[in-house]
Amino acid sequence: MRLDPRFADFHPASDLLEGRVVLVTGAGDGIGRAIALLCAAHGATSVLLGRTVEKLERVYDEIRSAGGPEPAIYPMDLSGAMPPDYEALAARVESELDRLDGLVHNAALLGELGPIEHSSPEGWQELIQVNVNAPFLLTRALLPLVRRTATAHGHASIIFTSSGVGRRGRAYWGGYSVSKFAIEGLNQVLADELDGASGVRVNSLNPGPVRTRMRANAFPAEDPQTLITPEEAARGWLWLLDARDLHGAALEAQVP
Ligand code: NDP
C-alpha cells in the first residue's frame, strides 16, 4: 500500500491554512499528532484535544519551536466526558478563537480483539463511548460554530476517521469494527443533513495501515518499516481540510 497520489503530490503553500482554526482529537500521538503538526506548519491554529497532558504539551512545544501559531491545549478524556463538558469546550473555542474551520475526529481506542462472545460488556461500552459517542457529542456541540465559520468564510470541514473494518466487517475486530461502521453512518447522515448551502463539508477518511502504536498493538509481528508514517498519512487530512467540492465521501488514504 502507498499514499494516494492525490495526497502524496499535494504540496500546498505554507500559508494554506493561515488564519484558520482546526481542532484535532487525539492530538498527542500517532496520526492525530501528525495532523496537528502539519496543520500548524500550514498556518492553522491547532486545538489539541487529548487525554494525556504531557503529550499535548510536547506537541505544543514542537509547534512553537517550528514557528507555528500558538496552539490551544484542551485536555479531555473522551471515555468519561459528559455532554456539559462538550458544551464547555464549544463555549471556550468560540470565546477564545471565534471560529472553527476544521473538526478532525481522530481519537479512537482499538480495544481487545477477539470473538464477539468473549467481548467484555465494559470494554464494548468504553469503545463505543470513545469511538462513537464522543464524535457525536463533539459534533453536536461544535456544529453551530463550524456552520457560522463556513457562512462567514465560505468553507469549513468535518472529517471522521474510519478504518477498513468500518467498511467491511472482519472476524475478531469486535467493537472497534462496529464503532467504525457507526462513524461511517454518522458521516453519511450528517453529510446528508448539511447538503446544500451550508458550506460545511463532511467526509470520512480511512488512513489504511500506518506506523503507530495502535497498528503495532493490532499487528505485533508486522515490520513497522513497511508502513507509511503518520506524517505521510496526515497529508490526506490536509488535502481534505482544503477540499471545497467533496462532500459525503468515504475516502481511502492509501492505494494498492
Ligand atoms: P494511536 O493509538 O497512535 O493514537 C490514538 C490517539 O487517540 C492518541 O492520541 C490517544 O491519546 C487518543 N485517545 C485514545 N483514547 C482517548 C480518550 N479516551 N480520550 C482522549 N483521547 C484518546 O492511534 P492511531 O494514530 O493509529 O489512530 C488514529 C485514528 O486512525 C484512529 O481513529 C484509528 O482508528 C484510525 N486508524 C488507524 C490505523 C492505523 O494503521 N494506525 C488504520 C485505520 C484507522 P493517548 O496517546 O493519550 O492515549
Residues whose N, C-alpha, C, O or C-beta is under 5 A from the ligand:
A	BS01	NDP	G26 A27 G28 D29 G30 I31 G32 G50 R51 T52 M76 D77 L78 S79 N106 A107 A108 L109 V130 T161 S162 S163 P207 G208 P209 V210 T212 R213 M214 R215
